[in-house]
Amino acid sequence: MKEYTYKFADGSKSTVEVPDELYDILIEMDKQEKYGNRRETRRHICIVRRL
């Protein structure tokens, strides 16, 4: 069992114990969300301001 810290949308955090298999899945989902958000924000940068 490993401890996973869940971050809620309102900023609060909660630590729970999860099985090793589930922990690996949760960490992978966190990475996908992080990189997916970064990719989306990169596409929405205004280019007009460079002039």
N, C-alpha and C positions, 0 to 999 in steps of 0.2 A: 504494500500500500504506500502511495506517495501523497503528499499534500499538494493540492492545486488551489491557487488563489483566483477566485472568480471576481471579476470587476463588473459591477452593475452600471447601468447607463447614468445613474445619478451621482456616480463617483465613489460610492461606498464599496467596500471589499469584504469578502467572506472566504475563509479558508476551510476546505473540506478534504477529507481523505478519500481517494479514489483508487481502484485497482490499477496496476501497472499498465495494462492494455488500454484502459480508458484514458489514463494520463497521457500516453503517447498520442492518442487521437486528438485530445483536447489541445495539446501543444501544437500539433500540425494544423488544426483549425485556426488557432490564434495567428500562426505565421501566414496562412493564406489570407486571412482577413486584413492583416497589417499590410501585406504586399499588394493586395487588391485595392485597398484604399489609397495607397501611395500612387499606384498606376493611374487611378481615376483622377486624382488631384493634378497629376502632371499634365493631363490632357486638357485641363480647364484653365490653364494659365494664359492670361491675355498677352498677345504679342504686340499689340498696338503701342504699348508704353515704351518700347525700345526706340521709337522715333524721337 
